[in-house]
Amino acid sequence: MNPPAPAGSFGRVGNELQHQNPWLFQIVLHHLKRNWNPQGWQQEMQPTERANIIIQIVTSLRLVRTDVEQTQAILIATEFERSTYKKSQNRVGWMFFSSLFFSLIPMCLLPLCSPQDEYR
């Protein structure tokens, strides 16, 4: 069982998503554990916390862009989370930058659009 998420984290929502789609959560978690090498502040975190954020991003992305396949959404979400994880100075920074995705989804998806989509 996962330890309780710290106050102010994405734990509750992530845990709900984990139970809604355990297969997807296990795939993401397996990938994270396979490449797990935390440094500094990152040692405070568990792979499940990161997996929960990735699942949230995947879910949000697919709600906004129904044409994005689940596999592609997982790759986008994983890459975005990995980037914020590596660039953040601390856990609060990681949480802040990870949460930015939800307000930046349209901008993050611009490369997925064709030039014709821009004018529709």
LUMVEXDREN-45705 format. One record per residue: residue number from 1; y, z, x of N, C-alpha, C in turn. Coordinates in nm, 2 decimals, decimal comma, always signed. Layout:
<lomis>
resi:n.v:n.w:n.u:ca.v:ca.w:ca.u:c.v:c.w:c.u
NUM:Y:Z:X:Y:Z:X:Y:Z:X
...
</lomis>
This chain:
<lomis>
resi:n.v:n.w:n.u:ca.v:ca.w:ca.u:c.v:c.w:c.u
1:-0,12:+0,00:+0,08:+0,00:+0,00:+0,00:+0,12:+0,00:+0,09
2:+0,23:-0,07:+0,05:+0,35:-0,07:+0,12:+0,43:+0,06:+0,12
3:+0,49:+0,09:+0,23:+0,58:+0,21:+0,22:+0,70:+0,18:+0,13
4:+0,76:+0,29:+0,08:+0,88:+0,26:-0,01:+0,99:+0,20:+0,07
5:+1,06:+0,11:+0,01:+1,17:+0,04:+0,08:+1,29:+0,14:+0,09
6:+1,37:+0,13:+0,19:+1,48:+0,21:+0,21:+1,59:+0,18:+0,10
7:+1,67:+0,28:+0,07:+1,78:+0,26:-0,02:+1,87:+0,15:+0,02
8:+1,91:+0,07:-0,08:+1,99:-0,05:-0,05:+1,92:-0,17:+0,00
9:+1,79:-0,16:+0,00:+1,71:-0,28:+0,05:+1,67:-0,36:-0,07
10:+1,60:-0,47:-0,04:+1,55:-0,56:-0,14:+1,41:-0,52:-0,19
11:+1,36:-0,40:-0,15:+1,23:-0,37:-0,18:+1,17:-0,38:-0,32
12:+1,25:-0,32:-0,41:+1,20:-0,32:-0,55:+1,18:-0,46:-0,61
13:+1,27:-0,55:-0,59:+1,26:-0,69:-0,64:+1,15:-0,76:-0,56
14:+1,15:-0,74:-0,43:+1,04:-0,80:-0,35:+0,90:-0,76:-0,39
15:+0,89:-0,63:-0,41:+0,76:-0,58:-0,46:+0,72:-0,64:-0,59
16:+0,81:-0,66:-0,68:+0,78:-0,72:-0,81:+0,73:-0,86:-0,78
17:+0,80:-0,94:-0,70:+0,76:-1,07:-0,67:+0,62:-1,08:-0,60
18:+0,60:-0,98:-0,51:+0,47:-0,97:-0,44:+0,36:-0,96:-0,54
19:+0,38:-0,89:-0,65:+0,27:-0,87:-0,75:+0,26:-0,99:-0,84
20:+0,37:-1,06:-0,86:+0,37:-1,18:-0,94:+0,29:-1,30:-0,88
21:+0,30:-1,31:-0,75:+0,24:-1,42:-0,68:+0,18:-1,37:-0,54
22:+0,07:-1,29:-0,55:+0,01:-1,23:-0,43:-0,04:-1,34:-0,33
23:-0,08:-1,45:-0,38:-0,13:-1,56:-0,29:-0,01:-1,60:-0,20
24:+0,10:-1,63:-0,25:+0,22:-1,67:-0,18:+0,26:-1,56:-0,08
25:+0,26:-1,44:-0,13:+0,30:-1,33:-0,04:+0,21:-1,32:+0,08
26:+0,08:-1,33:+0,05:-0,02:-1,32:+0,16:+0,00:-1,43:+0,27
27:+0,03:-1,55:+0,22:+0,05:-1,66:+0,32:+0,17:-1,63:+0,41
28:+0,28:-1,59:+0,34:+0,40:-1,56:+0,42:+0,38:-1,44:+0,51
29:+0,31:-1,34:+0,46:+0,28:-1,22:+0,54:+0,20:-1,25:+0,66
30:+0,09:-1,33:+0,64:+0,00:-1,37:+0,75:+0,08:-1,44:+0,86
31:+0,17:-1,53:+0,82:+0,25:-1,61:+0,91:+0,34:-1,51:+0,99
32:+0,40:-1,42:+0,93:+0,49:-1,33:+0,99:+0,41:-1,24:+1,09
33:+0,30:-1,19:+1,05:+0,22:-1,10:+1,13:+0,17:-1,17:+1,26
34:+0,13:-1,30:+1,24:+0,08:-1,38:+1,35:+0,18:-1,40:+1,46
35:+0,31:-1,40:+1,42:+0,42:-1,42:+1,51:+0,50:-1,30:+1,53
36:+0,45:-1,18:+1,51:+0,52:-1,05:+1,51:+0,54:-1,01:+1,65
37:+0,67:-0,99:+1,69:+0,71:-0,94:+1,82:+0,85:-0,88:+1,81
38:+0,86:-0,77:+1,74:+0,99:-0,71:+1,72:+1,05:-0,65:+1,84
39:+1,18:-0,66:+1,85:+1,26:-0,61:+1,97:+1,37:-0,53:+1,91
40:+1,41:-0,42:+1,99:+1,52:-0,34:+1,95:+1,51:-0,29:+1,81
41:+1,62:-0,31:+1,73:+1,63:-0,26:+1,60:+1,52:-0,31:+1,51
42:+1,47:-0,43:+1,54:+1,37:-0,50:+1,46:+1,24:-0,42:+1,45
43:+1,22:-0,32:+1,55:+1,10:-0,24:+1,55:+1,10:-0,15:+1,43
44:+1,21:-0,12:+1,36:+1,22:-0,04:+1,25:+1,16:-0,10:+1,12
45:+1,14:-0,23:+1,13:+1,10:-0,31:+1,01:+0,95:-0,34:+1,01
46:+0,91:-0,36:+0,89:+0,77:-0,40:+0,86:+0,76:-0,55:+0,82
47:+0,66:-0,62:+0,85:+0,65:-0,76:+0,81:+0,66:-0,77:+0,66
48:+0,62:-0,67:+0,58:+0,62:-0,68:+0,44:+0,77:-0,69:+0,39
49:+0,86:-0,62:+0,46:+1,00:-0,63:+0,42:+1,05:-0,77:+0,43
50:+1,02:-0,83:+0,54:+1,06:-0,97:+0,57:+0,99:-1,07:+0,47
51:+0,87:-1,04:+0,44:+0,80:-1,13:+0,35:+0,86:-1,12:+0,21
52:+0,90:-1,00:+0,17:+0,96:-0,99:+0,04:+1,09:-1,07:+0,03
53:+1,17:-1,07:+0,13:+1,30:-1,15:+0,13:+1,26:-1,30:+0,13
54:+1,17:-1,34:+0,20:+1,13:-1,48:+0,20:+1,08:-1,52:+0,06
55:+1,00:-1,44:+0,00:+0,95:-1,47:-0,14:+1,07:-1,48:-0,24
56:+1,17:-1,39:-0,22:+1,29:-1,40:-0,31:+1,36:-1,53:-0,29
57:+1,38:-1,57:-0,16:+1,45:-1,69:-0,13:+1,37:-1,81:-0,19
58:+1,24:-1,81:-0,17:+1,16:-1,92:-0,23:+1,18:-1,93:-0,38
59:+1,17:-1,81:-0,44:+1,18:-1,81:-0,59:+1,32:-1,86:-0,63
60:+1,43:-1,81:-0,57:+1,56:-1,85:-0,60:+1,58:-2,00:-0,58
61:+1,53:-2,05:-0,47:+1,55:-2,19:-0,43:+1,48:-2,28:-0,54
62:+1,36:-2,24:-0,58:+1,29:-2,33:-0,67:+1,35:-2,32:-0,81
63:+1,42:-2,21:-0,84:+1,49:-2,20:-0,97:+1,61:-2,29:-0,98
64:+1,67:-2,30:-0,86:+1,79:-2,39:-0,86:+1,76:-2,53:-0,84
65:+1,66:-2,56:-0,76:+1,62:-2,70:-0,73:+1,47:-2,71:-0,77
66:+1,44:-2,75:-0,89:+1,30:-2,77:-0,94:+1,23:-2,88:-0,87
67:+1,30:-2,97:-0,80:+1,24:-3,08:-0,74:+1,19:-3,05:-0,60
68:+1,22:-2,93:-0,55:+1,18:-2,88:-0,42:+1,04:-2,83:-0,43
69:+0,94:-2,88:-0,36:+0,80:-2,84:-0,36:+0,79:-2,70:-0,30
70:+0,69:-2,62:-0,34:+0,68:-2,49:-0,30:+0,66:-2,48:-0,15
71:+0,59:-2,57:-0,09:+0,57:-2,57:+0,06:+0,70:-2,59:+0,13
72:+0,78:-2,68:+0,08:+0,91:-2,70:+0,14:+1,00:-2,58:+0,12
73:+1,00:-2,52:+0,01:+1,08:-2,40:-0,02:+1,04:-2,29:+0,07
74:+0,91:-2,27:+0,10:+0,86:-2,17:+0,19:+0,91:-2,20:+0,33
75:+0,91:-2,32:+0,38:+0,96:-2,36:+0,51:+1,11:-2,33:+0,52
76:+1,18:-2,37:+0,42:+1,33:-2,34:+0,42:+1,36:-2,19:+0,42
77:+1,29:-2,12:+0,34:+1,31:-1,98:+0,33:+1,27:-1,90:+0,45
78:+1,16:-1,94:+0,51:+1,11:-1,88:+0,63:+1,21:-1,90:+0,75
79:+1,25:-2,03:+0,76:+1,34:-2,06:+0,87:+1,48:-1,99:+0,85
80:+1,53:-1,98:+0,73:+1,66:-1,91:+0,71:+1,64:-1,77:+0,74
81:+1,54:-1,70:+0,69:+1,52:-1,56:+0,72:+1,50:-1,54:+0,87
82:+1,42:-1,62:+0,93:+1,39:-1,60:+1,08:+1,52:-1,61:+1,16
83:+1,61:-1,70:+1,12:+1,73:-1,72:+1,19:+1,82:-1,60:+1,17
84:+1,83:-1,55:+1,05:+1,91:-1,43:+1,03:+1,85:-1,30:+1,10
85:+1,72:-1,30:+1,10:+1,65:-1,19:+1,17:+1,68:-1,19:+1,32
86:+1,68:-1,30:+1,38:+1,70:-1,31:+1,52:+1,85:-1,29:+1,56
87:+1,94:-1,34:+1,47:+2,08:-1,33:+1,50:+2,15:-1,20:+1,47
88:+2,09:-1,12:+1,38:+2,15:-1,00:+1,33:+2,15:-0,89:+1,44
89:+2,26:-0,82:+1,44:+2,27:-0,71:+1,54:+2,20:-0,58:+1,50
90:+2,17:-0,57:+1,37:+2,11:-0,45:+1,32:+2,05:-0,48:+1,18
91:+1,98:-0,38:+1,12:+1,92:-0,40:+0,99:+2,02:-0,43:+0,88
92:+2,13:-0,37:+0,88:+2,23:-0,39:+0,78:+2,28:-0,54:+0,79
93:+2,30:-0,58:+0,91:+2,34:-0,72:+0,93:+2,24:-0,82:+0,87
94:+2,11:-0,79:+0,90:+2,00:-0,87:+0,85:+2,00:-0,88:+0,70
95:+2,02:-0,76:+0,64:+2,02:-0,75:+0,49:+2,14:-0,83:+0,43
96:+2,25:-0,81:+0,50:+2,37:-0,88:+0,45:+2,35:-1,04:+0,46
97:+2,31:-1,08:+0,58:+2,30:-1,23:+0,60:+2,18:-1,29:+0,51
98:+2,08:-1,21:+0,49:+1,97:-1,26:+0,41:+2,02:-1,27:+0,26
99:+2,10:-1,17:+0,22:+2,15:-1,18:+0,08:+2,25:-1,29:+0,06
100:+2,31:-1,34:+0,17:+2,40:-1,45:+0,15:+2,34:-1,58:+0,10
101:+2,21:-1,59:+0,13:+2,14:-1,71:+0,09:+2,15:-1,73:-0,06
102:+2,15:-1,63:-0,14:+2,16:-1,64:-0,29:+2,29:-1,70:-0,33
103:+2,39:-1,67:-0,26:+2,52:-1,73:-0,30:+2,55:-1,87:-0,23
104:+2,46:-1,90:-0,13:+2,48:-2,02:-0,05:+2,38:-2,13:-0,08
105:+2,29:-2,10:-0,18:+2,18:-2,20:-0,20:+2,23:-2,34:-0,22
106:+2,34:-2,37:-0,30:+2,38:-2,51:-0,31:+2,42:-2,57:-0,17
107:+2,49:-2,49:-0,09:+2,53:-2,55:+0,04:+2,41:-2,57:+0,13
108:+2,31:-2,48:+0,13:+2,20:-2,49:+0,21:+2,11:-2,61:+0,17
109:+2,13:-2,66:+0,05:+2,04:-2,76:+0,00:+2,10:-2,90:+0,02
110:+2,23:-2,91:+0,07:+2,29:-3,04:+0,08:+2,21:-3,14:+0,16
111:+2,15:-3,09:+0,27:+2,06:-3,19:+0,35:+1,95:-3,24:+0,27
112:+1,90:-3,17:+0,16:+1,79:-3,22:+0,08:+1,83:-3,33:-0,02
113:+1,96:-3,34:-0,04:+2,01:-3,44:-0,14:+2,03:-3,57:-0,07
114:+2,01:-3,67:-0,15:+2,04:-3,81:-0,11:+2,18:-3,84:-0,13
115:+2,24:-3,94:-0,06:+2,38:-3,97:-0,07:+2,42:-4,00:-0,22
116:+2,33:-4,06:-0,29:+2,36:-4,09:-0,43:+2,37:-3,97:-0,52
117:+2,30:-3,86:-0,48:+2,31:-3,74:-0,56:+2,45:-3,67:-0,55
118:+2,52:-3,70:-0,44:+2,65:-3,64:-0,42:+2,74:-3,68:-0,53
119:+2,73:-3,80:-0,58:+2,82:-3,86:-0,68:+2,78:-3,85:-0,82
120:+2,67:-3,78:-0,85:+2,61:-3,77:-0,99:+2,68:-3,66:-1,06
</lomis>
